Amino acid sequence: MKVPALLLPWWNKLTATTSSHQLRLSHNNIFLWPSRYGVSWLVMAAILFLFGVNYQHNLVIGFSFFLVSLFVTNLIYSYRNLAGLRLSAQPPSYAFAGDEVHFYIKLESRRPRYGLTLAIQQQQRCPITDIEAGHTIIELSQSTHRRGLLTPNPVIIESRFPLGLCRARAKFSSKMSQIIWAKPDAHLPQTLANPLTSVEQQDLTFTELRSYQRGQSKSRIAWKQVAQQKGWYSKHFDMEGSSDITLVLEQMPATSYEQRIAQLSGLIEWHSRASHSFSVQAGATQISANSGEAHRIHCQNLLAALPKTAEDA
């Protein structure tokens, strides 16, 4: 709904909510107003009332009262459809700049709810959904444009149940936020590609089996264990006669600061998929050599948190 500029300060104050990880909907945070269909309904009831009074037609007057009472009943049921519902923020997904990041809202209710729509403010709404008693996880997405910390807009939950005559709406200003990773360079230059190839050509010594992580190279899967139904594992190796790989931001060949970050992000993804042990250095910050999904997340978080310009680094 578009609010006139004159009423915008009052509206923002009216709909303001404190940030928290969870919110219970009540009369303090649920707002009701007629929908366009509801306004037309009231106008029609007013016209019928004036017509009945003018022509002293009691049946028409009674019908106009019936329409108004139906609207008031719809108002009450719209409020009850949201009242008592508990919303809580769940851990969001990781995402690269330019992709969509997914936030998750947990809805808890002691009874069924109908015709709910949720959306992050100024983002696409999720489809209308009915929920049963218990808890339900709703996935909301928001587009991203640059790396760094992203704090989404408030979540809007709305219902027009049962007849669509009025809208019941609440705003959930959660404390959820997520670090958006730098978008990896999909086309690493030849000066970076050659060393990667030479790494694969070195003598490798098998060291251990670890739980398989999604995204790792299929060539590292321990197919024997899979065939024996022992679970999914990946094989890990040490490179003989070589030390751990060190990835240094300042040594990336790109000319621009952000492009060097993108190249380093691409190398982190490549070595993580290959299950290599590597360290990362960006300015005065260094992450010691390791491998695995937790190490990948740690390294990507470091790149995402770097200053926006090289002068600030």
Number of C-alpha atoms within 10 A of each C-alpha: 4 5 10 9 9 8 9 12 11 11 13 11 9 11 15 14 17 10 13 13 14 18 21 16 20 16 13 11 17 20 16 18 13 18 16 13 13 18 15 13 18 18 12 15 21 17 13 20 22 16 15 18 13 10 11 12 14 12 11 18 21 13 15 23 16 13 17 16 12 15 22 14 14 21 23 14 18 27 23 18 21 25 20 17 18 18 23 19 22 17 12 18 14 17 19 21 19 15 17 17 21 17 21 17 24 15 20 20 18 12 12 13 19 17 17 20 18 23 22 21 16 12 14 13 15 15 11 12 13 12 17 13 12 11 14 15 15 18 15 20 20 18 15 17 14 17 22 22 14 16 12 21 17 20 20 17 20 23 24 24 22 15 15 19 24 26 21 26 23 24 23 28 21 23 15 21 15 18 22 27 27 29 24 22 17 11 10 16 13 9 10 14 12 10 11 14 10 9 14 12 10 13 12 14 11 10 10 11 16 14 13 19 16 9 13 19 17 13 10 17 20 19 17 12 14 12 10 8 9 10 13 17 19 20 18 20 16 17 17 10 8 10 11 14 15 15 20 16 20 14 11 19 14 16 8 12 15 17 17 20 25 23 24 29 25 20 20 23 20 17 19 23 20 19 22 22 21 20 19 23 19 19 12 6 10 15 16 15 16 18 18 19 17 9 19 19 15 12 23 25 19 20 22 22 15 19 11 14 10 11 7 7 10
